[in-house]
Amino acid sequence: MEKGLISVDRFTESSQAYFLTHLHTDHTQGLTSKWERGPLFCSKLTAKLLPFKFPDFNLSLLRVVDLHIWHSFSLISQTTGSQITAHVMALDADHCPGGVMFLFRGGFGCLMYTGDFRWEADGVRAKDARSRLLDVLKNETVDILYLDNTYCNPSYDFPTREVAAQQVADIIASHPEHDIIIGIDTLGKEELLIHISRVLNIKIWVWPERLQTMHLLGLHDTFTTKTSLTRVRAVPRYSFSVETLEGLNTMRPTIGIMPSGLPWVLKPVKGDGNLFGSLLTSRYKKRQPSDKLDGNLGYSEWYHQNMFSVPYSDHPCFAEIQEFIELVHPTNIKGIVSSSSCYVDPLYYFGRLCGVNQPPKRFVYKHDERNGGDQKEVAASYFGNSPEAGRIKSRPVRVDYKRVNASRTSVSRRVRRGAKIVESDCSD
C-alpha cells in the first residue's frame, strides 16, 4: 500500500482515512477535540462515546462502520492521482464497549488489524464474529495480520473472563467485613462489575465521570456514586497503588483487587551492552495450596497481604492468540505492540503457521527517559533451540512491591500502539 492512505489508531501522521478500533487512551494518541486531519471511521458505539472523551470534536468527520458489512471508501493515489476504491469490514473485538477489528481489501490486497481483542473459545460474541470472519475468508486470504500481541508468550496462560470474574466475586464474598476497591480503566471491565453485582446482590460505586459512561452504555441500575450504598468501589487504575491501600486500611479493613492478565514487571539486568538479560518477576507471591485464606478461591490469584491481582484479561492469552492465527491463516503477521518494555515479534512463535521464516526473538529495551529515552533492540539468548525449550538466561531479581504502582502495568506493556499501514512498516 502507498504511504499516506490509511492509518489505524495513529492520528499524528498524514493520511487520507483514519480508523479507530476503540477508545482506550493508548489507541487515541494524537486525537484531540480539535483534531481535523480527515474522516474518522469507527463503530457506532465508539461514535456515541467519543464526544464524551473529546468534547467539541467535529462530529461531521465521523464515519460509522456497522459490524459485519463491507463498506466502500475512496482514496487518491499519490503516485498516479487516480481514485482507489477500498473496502472495510468491522468485526466485534470483544475487548471493551465499541471495540472492533478492521478487515481491509482493495488493490493493495487484504489486511486485518485486530486492535485489542479477546476471542474466547466459548464466548457468545466471539463465536458469532468467528463465524462471520470464516465466511469472509472463504474468498479472501489475509496478506498481513496486524495482531494484538500483548501476551505473546507461552508463560501467559490465564482463564476465561467468566472464571476470573467468579474468582473476584469469591474474594469479595470471603471478606464480608472489608471494603473492596477494584482498579479499572475509564472504559472496559463492565461485564466483570455486573457479574459481581449480580452474584453478590450489591451495587458498585464508580466515580462521577465513570457513571456517565455507564449511563451512555445503558447501564443505569448497577452503579452508584453514593459510598453509603455499597462497600465495593471501582476506582481509576491510575489511583490504585499499595500505598493507597495501606492508607485506607488505617481507617477501615480494605481489600484491593487488580483485574489483569499481567501480574508481572520487567526488570533489566545490568551487564554487557550487547546482551540484554531480563526476566518477568511477579509483584506478588503466587498463592500456594498450603496458604490459608478464607473462601473457596482458586490458586491462580496473586496477592500481597490485602492486595490481589486476579487474571481477568480483555486481551487473548497465548493459546488464544495461536487459535486466532490458525483461524485467519495469514501470509504474514505484525504485532501492534511495536514499542514497549518487552516486545516479542509474533513471528517468533507463529511464523511456522504462515510459512514465514522464524526470526530471532526481539526485545525493545527503553532506556531511562530522563536520559533521552532512546530505544535499543537486542536479541535474547535461550537455553535450547526453541521458545518451548527454555527460559531467558538471567538471574531472578526480586522487586520491591511498595515501589510498584499497579496502574503502571498497562504502561509497561504498551507504550506505543497503532500502525501506519504501509509496506515500509514491516518488522525485521
C-alpha positions, 0 to 999 in steps of 0.5 A: 500500500502507498504511504499516506492512505490509511492509518489505524489508531495513529492520528499524528501522521498524514493520511487520507482515512483514519480508523479507530478500533476503540477508545482506550487512551493508548489507541487515541494518541494524537486525537484531540477535540480539535483534531481535523486531519480527515474522516474518522471511521469507527463503530457506532458505539465508539461514535456515541462515546467519543464526544464524551472523551473529546468534547467539541470534536467535529462530529461531521468527520465521523464515519460509522462502520456497522459490524459485519458489512463491507463498506466502500471508501475512496482514496487518491493515489499519490503516485498516479492521482487516480481514485482507489476504491477500498473496502472495510469490514468491522468485526466485534473485538470483544475487548471493551464497549465499541471495540472492533477489528478492521478487515481491509481489501482493495488493490493493495490486497487484504489486511486485518488489524485486530486492535485489542481483542479477546476471542474466547473459545466459548464466548457468545460474541466471539463465536458469532464474529468467528463465524462471520470472519470464516465466511469472509475468508472463504474468498479472501486470504489475509496478506498481513495480520496486524495482531494484538500481541500483548501476551505473546508468550507461552508463560501467559496462560490465564482463564476465561473472563467468566472464571476470573470474574467468579474468582473476584466475586469469591474474594469479595464474598470471603471478606464480608467485613472489608471494603473492596476497591477494584482498579479499572480503566475509564472504559472496559471491565463492565461485564466483570462489575455486573457479574459481581453485582449480580452474584453478590446482590450489591451495587458498585460505586464508580466515580462521577465521570465513570457513571456517565459512561455507564449511563451512555452504555445503558447501564443505569441500575448497577452503579452508584456514586453514593459510598453509603450504598455499597462497600465495593468501589471501582476506582481509576487504575491510575489511583490504585497503588499499595500505598493507597491501600495501606492508607485506607486500611488505617481507617477501615479493613480494605481489600484491593483487587487488580483485574489483569492478565499481567501480574508481572514487571520487567526488570533489566539486568545490568551487564554487557551492552550487547546482551540484554538479560531480563526476566518477568518477576511477579509483584506478588507471591503466587498463592500456594495450596498450603496458604490459608485464606478464607473462601473457596478461591482458586490458586491462580490469584496473586496477592500481597497481604490485602492486595490481589491481582486476579487474571481477568484479561480483555486481551487473548492469552497465548493459546488464544492468540495461536487459535486466532492465527490458525483461524485467519491463516495469514501470509504474514503477521505484525504485532501492534505492540511495536514499542514497549518494555518487552516486545516479542515479534509474533513471528517468533512463535507463529511464523511456522503457521504462515510459512514465514521464516522464524526470526530471532526473538526481539526485545525493545529495551527503553532506556531511562527517559530522563536520559533521552529515552532512546530505544535499543533492540537486542536479541535474547539468548535461550537455553535450547533451540526453541521458545518451548525449550527454555527460559531467558538466561538471567538471574531472578531479581526480586522487586520491591512491591511498595515501589510498584504502582499497579496502574503502571502495568498497562504502561509497561506493556504498551507504550506505543500502539497503532500502525501506519499501514504501509509496506515500509512498516514491516518488522525485521 
